[in-house]
């Protein structure tokens, strides 16, 4: 009859009253350094944290919608002009080429790209004037506000992954885009892409002039019913239309 009693690192094994101590098997020391890594595993993301993966998610989100309505907050900073300029309102997008910003602050201001012209009406500063110009293909006023960053981005930009952040309580991934061409109107843009939906929730643009424009989007509604009069513009009576 054999009986065993384990005592820490050794065991006593007896054979009919005679006992001898048996050494406990030892673990290889090489396995020990792996142990501190185990608690980190549950925190690893389920998707690849890199620029191409984040941009691909944004491209899929944009491709899935024909229109968008969102609330926006905007801050324009230019050290040459003093304090930052803040504004907010509602943004409308109708693919492929219509875009509008109706401002609540300053109240009454509007920017409208109707598919042919870009109209800028700012009665808060110049009440009797409307600026009309061809629709720009890049920058914060283009109807391609989203498409310019998700349409073949790796061909058009040098992309750098910037880590994770939150916008209005939603987890996002940051990607900085530096244009490969020099005619886009800005030096670089950092987009914050929702981990949950893929929609761009924040854009920070450093323009060629050095001016910094930050646009934050909340209450996004893809495939929204956008009233026609939001993406068309008729100059108010008595205003002068100026084309730069």
Beta strands, then each sheet from edge to edge (+ up, - down):
strand 1: 2-7
strand 2: 10-15
strand 3: 18-23
strand 4: 67-77
strand 5: 85-94
strand 6: 98-105
strand 7: 110-113
strand 8: 117-121
strand 9: 129-134
strand 10: 157-167
strand 11: 170-179
strand 12: 186-194
strand 13: 200-207
strand 14: 212-222
strand 15: 240-242
sheet 1: 1+ 2- 3+
sheet 2: 10+ 11- 12+ 13- 14+ 4- 5+ 6- 7+ 8- 9+ 15+
end
